[in-house]
Amino acid sequence: MLIQKGMEETGRRPPGPADEGEYLTIGDVARFVLRNLLLIILCTILFGGLALYYARSSPEQFTARATILIDRDQTQIAAVSSNTITLATAPVDDDLQLILSDEVLLPVVERLDLLSDPDFDPQRSLTSRIKALVLSRPPMQALNPEQDMNVTMAILRGKLTVRRVGQSNVLHVFTRSQDPVKSADITNAVANSFIEQEMEAKATAARRGSAWLSNRLEEVRVIANRAAINLADFKSRNELVDFGDGRFLNEQQLVQINDQLMGARATLRGLDARLSTLESALNNGLDPNRLPEIPNNPLVLNLRQQIVAQQALLRDLSSRFGEDAVVTRSATQELDALFQQLRGEVERSSQTLRAEYDAAKITEESLAAELERIIREQRDKRDARVEFQELESQSRAYRVMYETLLQQYMRSVQLESFPVTDARIVSRASVPLSKSHPRTSLIVLGGMTFGVLLGLAGGLIRLLFKQRIERPSQVARKTGLPCMGQIPRRRVMGFKTRKTLQLGDDRNSKYALALRELWSSLKATVQQSLPKGRNQPLVLGFTAFDLGDAANTVTADLCQVVAARGDRVLYISARPVEPIPGLDFEQEYDWVEDLNFDAATLPAGSGEVVVVAPAQSQAPAATRGLTSLSRIAELERLILHGRQEFSTIIVDLPQIGAAPELRELQQLLDGLFVIVRYGKTDMADLVAAAESTEPGAPVLSGYVIAQARRARRG
């Protein structure tokens, strides 16, 4: 009636708290650190001491700094995209490499006589001594002057550091040396040598440029003069006159005559319209109200007003005196005289307008004839104008080239006479007052940090190779065994655990609640694997991997939790430790004594726990128990008798490996569970026990995690 068999038959996984995901907490990290604290401390002390020894034994180094500013505008836009602008800063980077070049360092070596300086002796360098010690190399032979110079410059280059300040034009030059004065002298010498090299490079480039420009300037001058002469000759032969803005005389005349012709035609149309209006008015009887205005003739306007007034007077007289009255006839005669005078003025204006129209007509025809003539001339000289423009462009291009070369030549002559460098020294190096290396505090801190990291790495490696049981998910991945529960460590006011759970106190503690959950999980799992309809007490066996009191305490307290519900529980202790301290095994139980067992009663609320252990009257109580189950027949009889009087039987078995007959005893149990200690039991032991195929090896039904820091899901 094993749980493994029930699982195979039902195909279901027993319930347990190991079904959720794994997670990592700060407590896990803290426990990992505490578990490997000794290793971390040893590594920290070791590497901290080594770092301190290195800091104390290394020679002191002083670093001097000089600042150089590159004046030329080195920042140029190299590429532009929709979101970014890439800046080209190659010139300053080139200067950074130029400071470390042989052209700059060679004058420094010669000026400061570094060939005879002991600090620049290759035999004394730390690298040479390490190579000679490790590789057993013989001392270096004497070098020729060229090799000696190259080695000295290589050592000087190793002591120099050139850095650019961000994306600015400022360069910092650093020099390390054991002598602070020497470090400042070398730094200033390098800065001065760089400035001198820049000036010499400028002067050399100016001399070469002047020589080339002088020859090229004469060639371009001859070509430009020849192009100007050819342009003047062509212009004279083709009688071309230009106004200097790309337009010729004929073109200018064409524009002017065209404008005049358009104006003459507009004037002619205006005169024609006015003349037609006046002639129409003369032919239609000169109605003053419809007579158009005649400019520059106020008399016509005055006559029109008089006629209108006379007509109004005539109508008034006719209505008052009649048309045959003398006053009316006199008014009619005056009106006729005004009309005759108006007709005469209009006819004179019409004749004048006719004369202006004829003159405008003649002007328009003459301008049209002149425009036609200019267009014919333009057509005849079209090719000449095109060739003239080409010659003029060539002449202008050669002239611009000549002037540009002349300006560059004058600039190169000035640079040759007085070269100006693009770099200047902003601040010279001063003698450093404090050492820059070794920095004892930083070195020791770095060594200790490395020791801490190495200790953590060692602990992690040990954890990977020897994994302790902490989470149900670990066991699930390795063995697939179900976790029945996680029992926390019992404490009183934060101190050590008690041996047993006393009924009446701690009923609602985390420990008691965990035991109740454990019993519910065990009961549900075992009943799931048992045949339906069975009504017999449960017989559960518990074993462990060591002789610690964790397994014994859990089983004893579990019995009291079960009995507190009103049940009678039989607790059979087969371990070589005292099951519950202070029990009186002198009580008389006839059915127990017949089987060579001792018994004691422990009240538990409304129930009762009967503790039974193999009779060993001659042994001390602390060693009461069995190291092997040789009396399985008596134990089987005890379990059969217990099924009749008790509702639950819990058997506390010896540790795995100490009882060869454990597999045979397992046939008497409804389930066999192993109790592992949180963070103590090795995962390899549980895997070996779960997967063992040796004869006599037990078949585990599940496991319980004891002394857990806290209940872990997953």
Helices and strands as residue ranges (DSSP letters): H 3-10, H 26-35, H 37-57, E 62-70, E 76-80, E 85-88, H 90-99, H 102-112, G 114-116, G 118-120, G 122-124, H 126-135, H 145-159, E 160-164, E 170-177, H 180-237, H 249-283, H 298-321, H 326-380, H 382-417, E 423-427, H 440-465, H 472-478, E 483-488, H 510-529, E 538-544, H 549-563, E 568-573, H 590-593, E 597-604, E 607-614, G 621-623, H 632-645, E 648-652, H 662-665, G 666-668, E 671-677, H 683-691, E 702-708
